Amino acid sequence: MSKMKKHYKIFLLLGGIVLLIGVAFWQNNTRKIEEKRTSQSYFSSAIEEARKKEEEKRKEEEEKKRQEEETKRFIATYGPCRNIPILMYHHIGEDTNWLFVKKETFTSQMDYLVQKGYQTVTLIDLVASLQSGQSLPSKPVVLTFDDGYRDFYQNAYPILKTHNFKATLFVISQHVGGSEYVTWEQLREMIGSGLVTVGDHTLSHPSLPILSEERLKDEVISAKNILEAQLGTTINVFSYPYGGSNGEVEKILKESGFIAAVTTKRGLSCAKLPYELPRIRIGNSPLSNYGL
């Protein structure tokens, strides 16, 4: 009997060993299977990620090609075109409002233009170059200021004179002489310097596309007549209030003797779009931030 018990214990021991070996084998086999699955999953993910990147690259290349083709068609339709920077300012002063560029910042911006070899030209120069091939400096730039604020005369004009830079000041004719706006005498002085061109910015600065034809003509043509009578000079450049325009506005500008008009959008300046000249809105930061 004792002999049988001994054999039974040995049997249990051997069975336990076999069981442990089996469990260990099963665990090892399961781990290998899981590692294989993980490896396959990682490999599949890597392939999928590479496929997605390749697809994104393909789409980017297609979009780039599409944009290039659109640009070519645009230039063929409206050209010749040039990427001449037309800078748009409002106030030059110390306020923190987004329409303001601090005087010291404006000075550094003008210094930057000099350092980079830019030379100022007028909007009329630009259009003449596009339409008839009139020569321009190798790096032309146009400076424009909207609304006719008095801080242009007080802060910007002296800096422009120091740099011998030309600029266009778009004036709201009914605001001339107001507490925040230039006076007629200041306008005459600046025109007399040969550096400042005055442009039409309407009578009262409304959004033009929503106006009736009669009101639209009044805002554009009456303002032009007032400016010419007061200043004794031809007014033939225009700036759209809020950048808003349409075909009717452009028709009135053309019929009224305007040669050029500026928007608030960016893009190319083109010979056949003299009333849609793009501008770069300049803020209180270095000009290098604006691609110049």
Secondary structure by P-SEA (a helix, b strand, c coil): caaaaaaaaaaaaaaaaaaaaaaaaaaaaaaaaaaaaaaaaaaaaaaaaaaaaaaaaaaaaaaaaaaaaaaaaaaaacccccbbbbbbbcccccccccccccaaaaaaaaaaaaaabbbbbcaaaaaaaaacccccccbbbbbbbcccccccccccaaaaaaabbbbbbbbccccccccccccaaaaaaaaaaccbbbbbccccccccccccaaaaaaacaaaaaaaaaaccccccbbbcccccccaaaaaaaaaacccccccccbbbbbcccccbbbbbbbcccccccccc
